[in-house]
């Protein structure tokens, strides 16, 4: 199965802090489902990287787009 990488940038530090828990819950759910290979924040705390496992680009894009942090402002 192909892998797709998404870079997420922090947009609004206050909003990002409010969304962090539901963002991590979303990612952990998809790790358990096998849709995410790896995830993690950048060392400078400017955002993070997610590696999706998906059958195609559209599926990976949908997974990224449904992330609560993305819905509220970050772009995959």
DOLO-129369 format. One record per atom (N, C-alpha, C, CB): x, y, z; residue in one letter. Coordinates in steps of 0.001 Angstrom, whole numbers, plus 500000, padded with zeros to 6 digits. Each point is the difference from the previous one (the first is absolute). Glycine has a CB too. Example, Ala and Ser with C-alpha at 12.3 -4.5 7.8 and 13.67 -1.06 7.14 Angstrom:
<rodrens>
513190494310507800a 499110501190500000a 500900501200500000a 498108498827501246a 501542502223498034s 500820501190500060s 499230501090500730s 501184499372497855s 
</rodrens>
This chain:
<rodrens>
500852498814500000x 499148501186500000x 500892501241500000x 498142498762501233x 501516502251497982x 500811501221499936x 499942500814501297x 499596500052497538x 501421500771502639x 500068500921501134x 499908501423499472x 501406498370501352x 497936502506499417x 499838501405499643x 500373500838501213x 498165499471498313x 502553501611501470x 500477500838501091x 499237501319500015x 502279498934499857x 497318501472501341x 499354501305500182x 500807500792501018x 497701499053499447x 502586502200500227x 500639500925500918x 498925500952500510x 502253499824498802x 497622500286502508x 499031500930500582x 500762501113500702x 498273498159500291x 501340503072499421x 500608501162500641x 499059500557501038x 501300500521497930x 499269499986503160x 499177500687500984x 499519501296499381x 501263498966501941x 497462501328498254x 499407501203499424x 499764501035501088x 498915498634498188x 500450500952502879x 499657500879501111x 500350499255501283x 498126501164498686x 502916499256502021x 500448499250501181x 498890499721501022x 502220501036499655x 496894499928500568x 498922499799500976x 499029498925499500x 500215502408500765x 499357497703497988x 499068499022499432x 500662498630499902x 498849501827498707x 502431498148500890x 500720498728499906x 500034499296501354x 501400500932498130x 498815499819502930x 500029499418501350x 498628499434500367x 501809501628500677x 497122499078498955x 498645499536500288x 499682498703499249x 499299502382500382x 501246497461498416x 499698498844499150x 500946498825500206x 499092501586498355x 501982498598502394x 501044498982500079x 499469498635500435x 501606501812500519x 497600498147500524x 499520498708500511x 499125499268498976x 500087500939502322x 498969499764497036x 499140499302499029x 500774499658498729x 497996501206500920x 503006499598498741x 500878499698498866x 500767498702500279x 500224502477499456x 500369497414501719x 500754498789500360x 499073498801500085x 501665501392501255x 497135498772499300x 499028498895500055x 499661499514498587x 499045500931502152x 500755500004496920x 499699499649498610x 501150499197499393x 498584502075499769x 502640498411500435x 501163499307499450x 500162498614500619x 501105502214499607x 498743497684501699x 500150498701500665x 498944499006499536x 500975501162501979x 497805499313497789x 498943499126499477x 500423499423498646x 498234501356501219x 502333499490497937x 500393499547498670x 501287499166500018x 498892502030499068x 501926498130501953x 501140499094500164x 499465498600500303x 501498501894500837x 497529498029500089x 499395498710500350x 499323499346498798x 499663500837502329x 499751499957496788x 499336499475498806x 500986499647498882x 498007501365500605x 503259499008499578x 501008499707498990x 500097501022498895x 499633497667500512x 499734503495499663x 500012501045498972x 501173500966500123x 497547499809499933x 503137500166501200x 501144500880500225x 501196499150500381x 498499501908500721x 502594498324498574x 501234499273500247x 500801500652501132x 500040499281497589x 500049502052502383x 500772500727501011x 499489501429500095x 502028498554499569x 498242502074501579x 499600501389500223x 500947500612501011x 497575499488499479x 502498501825500532x 500791500656501027x 500163501474499742x 501179497886500362x 499087502846500723x 500201501448499879x 501420500313499534x 498297500385501811x 501872500781497596x 501332500489499665x 500690500439501291x 499240500738497677x 502062499154502343x 500748500349501221x 499859501467500372x 501610498200499454x 498151502654499559x 499855501433500308x 498544500370500313x 501965500478498508x 497159498525501561x 498578500185500346x 499237500864498993x 500649499763502382x 499822500274496383x 499321500790498973x 498907499211499281x 502102501295499708x 497748497448500633x 499000499151499362x 500389498547500152x 499449501811498365x 500149497368500661x 500318498586500088x 499885499311498663x 499221500017502333x 501102498695497671x 499997499193498797x 499201498732500274x 502247500936499269x 496963498657499756x 499208498772500096x 500255499192498739x 498211501114501442x 502035497597498717x 500157499103498859x 498777499088499973x 502566500081500117x 496614500099498842x 498779499215499829x 500272498776499143x 498618502077500228x 500721496818500083x 499973498819499142x 498621499974499364x 501685498690501441x 498265501417497251x 498709500055499307x 500141499414498602x 499332502042501323x 499563497523498131x 500024499382498671x 500287500997498891x 498399498319500835x 501280502964499405x 500229501015498974x 500031501387500629x 498881498542498281x 501490502437500907x 500121501377500471x 498686500527500575x 501777500372498291x 497115499378501025x 498712500532500455x 499629499487501380x 499277500154497633x 501007498583502634x 499712499427501317x 500881500649501065x 499334497821498923x 501939502343500779x 500914500645500948x 499589501451500246x 501861498489499233x 497767502204499697x 499577501400500139x 498741500099500868x 501000500532497738x 498089498539502087x 498778499993500813x 500331499790501473x 498702499115498041x 502199499947502246x 500419499772501386x 500602501266500594x 500412497580499483x 500457503074499769x 500632501231500482x 498965501107500179x 502135499350498848x 496953500775500218x 498997501073500034x 499008499852501143x 500242500189497552x 499551498586502914x 499052499767501094x 500622500181501382x 498807498428498508x 502488501803501540x 500685500253501274x 499444501300500588x 502124498788499216x 497475501203502054x 499452501225500612x 500928501214499880x 498777498533501584x 502522501254498493x 500938501123499882x 499973500573498595x 501455498986501768x 498377500176497242x 499938500458498611x 498680500725499749x 501480498083499272x 497439501365501244x 498685500645499820x 499993501408500560x 498906497766500112x 501906502474500927x 500001501297500665x 501093500940499504x 499057498865501969x 501641500780496942x 500920500982499481x 501286499514499386x 499039501367501649x 501557497546498823x 501218499499499379x 499650499428498641x 501040499506502248x 499928500451496870x 499788499446498669x 500877498766499837x 499432502287499060x 499969496590500436x 500817498788499808x 500914500168498787x 498180498578501034x 
</rodrens>
